[in-house]
């Protein structure tokens, strides 16, 4: 059996860690291309100026427009070439990070998230959009970023909703990894960008990745609530440090090297509903996790544990919590069918899944969540 595990070359996390960004730039050269939304760059400008002066490096502003599109990637690549940039920095949220990945193409890439809302920073993949913001395609690169640099002071001063959303994304990690392992499904870590399967066949997940996914869930339960309170107060505590690591590193390694399952596929289906569009990725994944647990008929005790966790930090547990107050049979069918298209991760579940089963799981999970919020048990 062929197995694979992929991870960043270096992960560094701590208070005011952006002050060391210049050191990592200097290991590549003297000039770095900085891809960041202007608002994010301004939030940390003082730290960027200090680290540039201390390590005698310079940042070339990319003029990032906010969308990870093919046109924008090409423009920034030409800018990097014209300025002789020795490395690329993706600073901020998801689209700046994904744009940096596409520009760097897997080489000399430093990722510096300013929020801990998803597990995307560690991965070797990105999502491309059209210039109008519609989904275009997924992109995969030969390796994960070279350096992940997390400044927990910056994370703690962002709205706590971002941290909670990251916990929603991380919540699915163990349950999807468990399902993938049980079904012996392939994982994203196995197939390099552009490789032909006859030359480089896909791979299964490792025991290491599954163990990290389990630790991800355990840390959420032990420190999630405490970390949310700390973030509400804009304070860095050990619990917050643990959850930042969980949201970004443990969940990132877990989803990519241990696999995705029903939760993310159901999330993808739910994006068809307009009411969900104002909710974050991790918020929708949290409900998708509950739907996956219903789909696989998980023990009531396990579902209640997840419900208790979600309610303790403010994650959605029913459809109305993600903007869906009503859903027609036609809409439900469309959501379920999208979740079950051939390329979706729901087929990593350890049993055959039909769209009818997914529809039933969504409606049942919704009712379970509603009743639990009102004090009813499973």
C-alpha positions as CSV (number, residue, x, y, z in Angstrom):
1,X,0.0,0.0,0.0
2,X,1.4,3.4,-1.0
3,X,1.1,6.1,1.7
4,X,2.0,9.8,1.7
5,X,2.4,12.7,4.1
6,X,3.0,16.3,3.2
7,X,3.8,19.3,5.4
8,X,5.5,22.7,5.4
9,X,9.2,22.9,5.7
10,X,9.1,25.1,8.8
11,X,6.2,26.2,11.2
12,X,6.9,29.0,13.6
13,X,4.3,30.5,16.0
14,X,4.5,33.1,18.8
15,X,3.7,36.6,20.0
16,X,5.1,39.4,17.8
17,X,6.6,36.7,15.5
18,X,6.2,39.0,12.5
19,X,9.2,40.9,13.8
20,X,11.2,37.9,12.6
21,X,9.8,37.9,9.1
22,X,12.9,39.6,7.8
23,X,15.1,36.8,9.0
24,X,13.3,34.3,6.9
25,X,13.3,36.6,3.9
26,X,17.1,37.0,4.3
27,X,17.6,33.3,4.0
28,X,16.5,33.7,0.4
29,X,17.8,37.1,-0.5
30,X,17.2,40.8,0.1
31,X,13.9,41.4,-1.7
32,X,10.5,39.8,-1.0
33,X,7.3,40.2,-2.9
34,X,4.5,41.0,-0.4
35,X,1.0,39.9,-1.4
36,X,-1.5,41.3,1.0
37,X,-4.8,43.2,1.1
38,X,-3.9,46.8,1.9
39,X,-6.0,46.7,5.1
40,X,-4.0,43.7,6.4
41,X,-0.7,45.2,5.4
42,X,-1.6,48.4,7.2
43,X,-2.6,46.5,10.4
44,X,1.0,45.2,10.7
45,X,2.9,48.0,9.0
46,X,4.9,48.9,12.1
47,X,6.1,45.3,12.5
48,X,6.9,45.1,8.7
49,X,9.0,48.3,8.9
50,X,10.9,47.1,12.0
51,X,11.7,43.7,10.6
52,X,12.8,45.2,7.2
53,X,15.2,47.6,9.0
54,X,16.5,45.0,11.4
55,X,17.3,42.4,8.8
56,X,18.1,44.8,5.9
57,X,15.5,43.5,3.6
58,X,12.8,45.2,1.5
59,X,9.2,44.3,0.7
60,X,7.9,44.9,-2.8
61,X,4.2,45.7,-2.6
62,X,2.1,43.7,-5.1
63,X,-0.9,46.0,-5.3
64,X,-3.1,42.9,-4.7
65,X,-6.6,43.5,-5.9
66,X,-8.3,41.1,-3.6
67,X,-9.1,38.2,-6.0
68,X,-7.0,35.1,-6.7
69,X,-7.6,35.1,-10.4
70,X,-5.4,33.8,-13.3
71,X,-5.0,37.4,-14.6
72,X,-3.9,38.7,-11.1
73,X,-1.5,35.8,-10.6
74,X,0.2,36.5,-14.0
75,X,0.4,40.2,-13.3
76,X,2.1,39.7,-9.9
77,X,4.5,37.0,-11.3
78,X,5.7,39.6,-13.9
79,X,6.1,42.1,-11.1
80,X,8.1,39.7,-9.0
81,X,10.4,39.0,-12.0
82,X,10.8,42.6,-12.9
83,X,11.9,43.4,-9.3
84,X,14.2,40.4,-8.8
85,X,12.2,39.1,-5.8
86,X,13.9,36.3,-4.1
87,X,10.8,35.0,-2.3
88,X,7.1,35.5,-2.0
89,X,5.1,36.4,1.1
90,X,1.3,35.7,1.4
91,X,0.1,37.8,4.3
92,X,-3.5,38.1,5.5
93,X,-6.5,35.9,4.7
94,X,-7.3,33.1,2.3
95,X,-7.3,34.8,-1.0
96,X,-4.0,36.6,-0.4
97,X,-2.5,33.3,0.7
98,X,-3.8,31.4,-2.3
99,X,-2.6,34.1,-4.6
100,X,0.9,33.8,-3.1
101,X,0.9,30.1,-3.5
102,X,-0.1,30.4,-7.2
103,X,2.6,33.1,-7.8
104,X,5.3,31.1,-6.0
105,X,4.4,27.8,-7.6
106,X,5.8,25.9,-4.6
107,X,9.2,27.7,-4.4
108,X,10.5,30.1,-1.7
109,X,7.1,30.8,-0.2
110,X,6.4,32.3,3.2
111,X,2.8,32.4,4.6
112,X,1.9,34.8,7.4
113,X,-1.8,34.5,8.2
114,X,-3.4,37.4,10.1
115,X,-6.4,35.3,11.1
116,X,-6.8,31.6,12.1
117,X,-10.1,31.1,10.3
118,X,-9.1,28.0,8.1
119,X,-6.4,25.4,7.8
120,X,-5.4,26.5,4.3
121,X,-2.1,28.1,5.1
122,X,-0.1,24.9,5.5
123,X,-1.4,23.2,2.3
124,X,0.1,22.7,-1.2
125,X,-3.2,23.7,-2.8
126,X,-5.1,26.9,-3.7
127,X,-8.4,27.9,-5.1
128,X,-8.6,30.0,-8.2
129,X,-11.5,32.4,-8.9
130,X,-12.6,34.4,-11.9
131,X,-12.1,38.1,-11.9
132,X,-15.7,38.4,-10.9
133,X,-15.2,36.2,-7.8
134,X,-16.8,32.9,-9.1
135,X,-15.0,29.6,-8.6
136,X,-12.6,28.7,-11.4
137,X,-10.4,25.7,-10.4
138,X,-8.2,24.1,-7.8
139,X,-4.4,24.4,-8.1
140,X,-1.9,22.0,-6.6
141,X,1.9,22.6,-6.3
142,X,4.9,20.4,-5.9
143,X,5.3,21.1,-2.1
144,X,3.8,22.9,0.8
145,X,4.9,26.4,1.8
146,X,8.5,26.8,2.9
147,X,7.7,28.8,6.0
148,X,4.5,29.3,8.0
149,X,4.9,32.3,10.3
150,X,2.1,32.9,12.9
151,X,2.0,36.0,14.9
152,X,-0.4,35.2,17.7
153,X,-0.6,38.8,18.9
154,X,-2.1,39.7,15.5
155,X,-4.5,36.7,15.6
156,X,-5.7,37.7,19.1
157,X,-6.5,41.2,17.9
158,X,-8.7,40.0,15.0
159,X,-12.4,39.5,15.6
160,X,-13.0,36.2,17.5
161,X,-15.5,35.1,14.9
162,X,-12.5,34.2,12.7
163,X,-10.9,32.0,15.4
164,X,-14.3,30.3,16.0
165,X,-14.7,29.7,12.3
166,X,-11.3,28.1,12.2
167,X,-12.4,25.8,15.0
168,X,-15.4,24.8,12.9
169,X,-13.1,23.9,10.0
170,X,-10.8,22.0,12.4
171,X,-13.8,20.2,14.0
172,X,-14.3,18.1,10.9
173,X,-10.7,17.0,10.6
174,X,-10.8,13.9,12.8
175,X,-14.2,12.7,11.7
176,X,-13.2,13.0,8.0
177,X,-9.8,11.4,8.6
178,X,-11.4,8.5,10.5
179,X,-13.8,7.9,7.6
180,X,-11.0,8.1,5.0
181,X,-8.9,5.6,6.9
182,X,-11.8,3.2,7.3
183,X,-12.5,3.3,3.6
184,X,-8.8,3.2,2.5
185,X,-9.5,6.2,0.3
186,X,-6.8,8.3,-1.3
187,X,-5.5,11.6,0.2
188,X,-4.4,14.9,-1.3
189,X,-0.8,14.4,-0.2
190,X,-0.3,11.5,-2.6
191,X,-0.4,12.9,-6.1
192,X,2.0,15.7,-7.0
193,X,0.8,18.6,-9.2
194,X,0.3,17.5,-12.8
195,X,1.5,14.0,-12.2
196,X,0.0,11.2,-14.3
197,X,-1.5,8.4,-12.1
198,X,0.2,5.7,-14.2
199,X,3.6,7.3,-13.4
200,X,2.9,8.4,-9.8
201,X,-0.1,6.6,-8.3
202,X,-2.2,8.1,-5.6
203,X,-1.6,7.3,-1.9
204,X,-3.4,6.5,1.3
205,X,-3.1,8.4,4.6
206,X,-0.5,7.6,7.2
207,X,-1.0,6.7,10.8
208,X,0.9,9.9,11.7
209,X,-1.7,12.0,9.9
210,X,-4.6,10.2,11.6
211,X,-3.0,10.6,15.0
212,X,-2.6,14.4,14.4
213,X,-6.2,14.6,13.3
214,X,-7.3,13.0,16.6
215,X,-5.1,15.4,18.6
216,X,-6.8,18.2,16.6
217,X,-10.2,17.2,18.0
218,X,-8.9,16.6,21.5
219,X,-7.4,20.0,21.7
220,X,-10.5,21.7,20.4
221,X,-12.5,20.1,23.3
222,X,-9.9,21.0,25.9
223,X,-9.0,24.5,24.9
224,X,-11.6,25.9,22.4
225,X,-13.8,27.7,24.9
226,X,-10.9,29.2,26.8
227,X,-9.3,30.4,23.6
228,X,-12.5,32.0,22.4
229,X,-12.7,34.0,25.7
230,X,-9.1,35.1,25.4
231,X,-9.6,36.2,21.8
232,X,-12.8,38.1,22.9
233,X,-10.4,40.0,25.2
234,X,-7.6,40.3,22.6
235,X,-5.3,38.4,24.8
236,X,-2.7,35.7,24.0
237,X,-3.0,32.8,26.4
238,X,-1.7,29.3,26.3
239,X,-5.2,28.1,25.3
240,X,-5.3,30.6,22.4
241,X,-1.8,29.5,21.3
242,X,-3.0,25.8,21.3
243,X,-6.1,26.6,19.3
244,X,-4.1,28.7,16.7
245,X,-1.8,25.7,16.3
246,X,-4.9,23.4,16.1
247,X,-6.8,25.5,13.5
248,X,-3.8,26.0,11.2
249,X,-1.2,23.2,11.7
250,X,-3.0,20.2,13.1
251,X,-6.1,20.7,10.9
252,X,-4.0,21.5,7.9
253,X,-1.9,18.4,8.1
254,X,-5.0,16.4,9.0
255,X,-7.1,17.4,6.0
256,X,-4.3,17.1,3.5
257,X,-2.5,14.0,4.7
258,X,-5.4,12.1,6.4
259,X,-8.3,13.0,4.0
260,X,-11.6,14.7,3.7
261,X,-15.0,13.1,3.9
262,X,-18.7,14.0,4.2
263,X,-18.5,17.3,6.1
264,X,-16.7,19.2,3.4
265,X,-18.7,17.7,0.6
266,X,-21.9,18.7,2.4
267,X,-20.4,22.2,2.9
268,X,-19.9,22.4,-0.8
269,X,-23.5,21.5,-1.5
270,X,-24.8,24.1,1.1
271,X,-23.0,26.9,-0.8
272,X,-25.7,26.6,-3.4
273,X,-28.1,28.2,-0.9
274,X,-27.9,32.0,-1.1
275,X,-28.6,32.4,2.7
276,X,-25.2,30.7,3.5
277,X,-23.1,33.1,1.5
278,X,-22.5,35.5,4.4
279,X,-21.2,32.8,6.6
280,X,-17.6,31.7,6.9
281,X,-16.3,28.4,5.5
282,X,-15.7,26.9,8.9
283,X,-19.1,27.8,10.2
284,X,-20.7,25.8,7.4
285,X,-18.3,23.0,7.8
286,X,-19.3,22.7,11.5
287,X,-22.9,22.0,10.4
288,X,-21.5,19.7,7.7
289,X,-19.7,17.7,10.4
290,X,-23.0,17.2,12.3
291,X,-24.6,16.0,9.1
292,X,-21.8,13.6,8.5
293,X,-22.2,12.2,11.9
294,X,-25.9,11.6,11.3
295,X,-25.1,10.1,7.9
296,X,-22.8,7.5,9.5
297,X,-25.1,6.9,12.4
298,X,-22.5,7.9,15.0
299,X,-23.3,7.2,18.7
300,X,-25.6,9.7,20.3
301,X,-22.9,10.5,23.0
302,X,-20.5,11.5,20.2
303,X,-23.0,13.7,18.5
304,X,-23.9,15.4,21.8
305,X,-20.3,16.0,22.5
306,X,-19.9,17.8,19.2
307,X,-23.2,19.7,19.8
308,X,-22.0,20.8,23.3
309,X,-18.7,22.0,21.8
310,X,-20.4,24.0,19.0
311,X,-22.8,25.7,21.3
312,X,-20.1,26.5,23.8
313,X,-18.2,28.7,21.3
314,X,-21.0,29.8,19.0
315,X,-20.7,27.5,16.0
316,X,-23.8,26.6,14.0
317,X,-25.8,23.5,14.8
318,X,-28.8,23.9,12.5
319,X,-29.6,25.3,9.1
320,X,-31.0,28.6,10.5
321,X,-27.6,29.2,12.1
322,X,-26.1,29.4,8.6
323,X,-28.8,31.6,7.1
324,X,-31.2,28.9,5.9
325,X,-34.6,29.5,7.6
326,X,-36.5,27.4,5.1
327,X,-35.5,24.9,2.4
328,X,-37.6,23.5,-0.3
329,X,-37.5,19.9,-1.5
330,X,-36.0,21.1,-4.8
331,X,-33.3,23.1,-3.0
332,X,-32.5,20.2,-0.7
333,X,-32.2,17.8,-3.7
334,X,-29.8,20.2,-5.4
335,X,-27.6,20.6,-2.3
336,X,-27.5,16.8,-1.8
337,X,-26.7,16.1,-5.5
338,X,-23.9,18.6,-5.5
339,X,-22.4,17.0,-2.4
340,X,-22.5,13.7,-4.2
341,X,-20.9,14.6,-7.6
342,X,-18.2,12.0,-8.5
343,X,-15.2,14.2,-7.6
344,X,-16.5,15.0,-4.1
345,X,-14.9,13.8,-0.9
346,X,-18.2,12.3,0.3
347,X,-17.1,9.2,-1.6
348,X,-14.3,8.7,1.0
349,X,-17.0,7.6,3.5
350,X,-16.6,3.9,4.3
351,X,-19.9,3.0,2.6
352,X,-21.8,3.9,-0.6
353,X,-23.6,7.3,-0.3
354,X,-26.6,8.4,-2.3
355,X,-27.9,11.9,-2.6
356,X,-31.1,10.8,-0.9
357,X,-29.1,9.7,2.2
358,X,-27.3,13.0,2.3
359,X,-30.7,14.9,2.0
360,X,-32.0,12.9,4.9
361,X,-28.9,13.5,7.0
362,X,-29.1,17.3,6.4
363,X,-32.7,17.5,7.5
364,X,-32.2,15.2,10.5
365,X,-29.0,17.1,11.6
366,X,-31.0,20.3,11.4
367,X,-33.7,18.9,13.7
368,X,-31.3,17.4,16.1
369,X,-29.5,20.8,16.4
370,X,-32.7,22.7,16.8
371,X,-34.0,20.4,19.5
372,X,-30.6,20.3,21.3
373,X,-30.5,24.1,21.5
374,X,-33.9,24.0,23.2
375,X,-32.6,21.5,25.8
376,X,-33.7,18.2,24.2
377,X,-31.3,15.3,24.2
378,X,-30.7,12.7,21.4
